Amino acid sequence: MSIEPGTYALGPQNGTLSVRTGRRGAAARAGHDLLIEVGAWGATVEIGADPQQTVLELTADSGSLRVREGSGGIQSLGADDRGNIDQTIVDEVLKGTAIAFRSSAVRPSGDGRLSVQGDLELSGGSNPIEFELELGDDGRVTGSAVVKQTGWGMKPYTALFGTLKVADEVEVIIDGRLSLV
């Protein structure tokens, strides 16, 4: 990692934070795999002289998630469908709860990759999570983490009398470029 030590910001102005879902159940063919974008979020990365002194923090507004794509399904996902899913996420899935992450350990793992450990606050619960980020010399940050909803006390959304289910594991993806604060 050859980025200069300092405090950097990341948010919608210079990156994307998104969630990718899958589908399960007997009626899975009727549903859609979704790409959901987080509209209001911000991250701070404090890079220390020693990479192990690096600290990452992220907060996101749980009411700002919006469906951007729906793939699969019997018919295409229309604007009304997207709006209904957005509202369901706010009212029934996340219920306006805080989303926050703070690292407890950041370690170089070679080739510009960082192994990150920390605590994720989601849906009223907080649990440890571990993932890898790739940090380029130009400040580009990419990575993803798998979040198992039931691990945070969330019940994955179901429809059609439980025959269509959102998969328990969702992928959270970040892609952006750090800017010096």
C-alpha positions, 0 to 999 in steps of 0.5 A: 500500500503506497498511499500516503498516511492521512485521513481520506473520505469516501461516499456517493460523490466518489464511489458506490455502495451497493447490495446484491441479493439472490432468491430461493424457494419453490417460486424462485423463478418468479422473483428477481436477483436485485442490485440495490444502491445505497444513496446516503452513506459516508466512510472515513479511512485513516491510513497510518504510517504503519498499515496496521494503524489504519482505521475504517468507519462507515455509516449508511442511511437505511432509508436510502436503499434503492433498487437499480436492477432486477435480473431473472424473473418471469417478467421484467422489473418495472418502476412500480415494482422497484418502488414497492421493493424500496418501500418494503426494505424501509418498512419491513426489512431494515425498519429505519435502523442504523447501519455502521461499521468500524474496523478493529484490525486492518492488515496488509494481505499482499498485492494491495489487498487489506484484510479488514476485521470489525463490527457491523451494526445492522438491524439493531444488532452488532456482530463481527465481520471480516472481508478483504479490500483492494486498495490501489496506489491511485486510491481506488478501493474495491471489495465486498463482504457477505452478510448473512441476514439471520446473523443480525436477527433479520428474517429474509423477506418472503412472498407468495406464501413463503415460496419465494425468498430472498437468500439469507446471504447478501453481498455488500459491494464498495467501489470508489476512489479515496479523496484526502480530507 
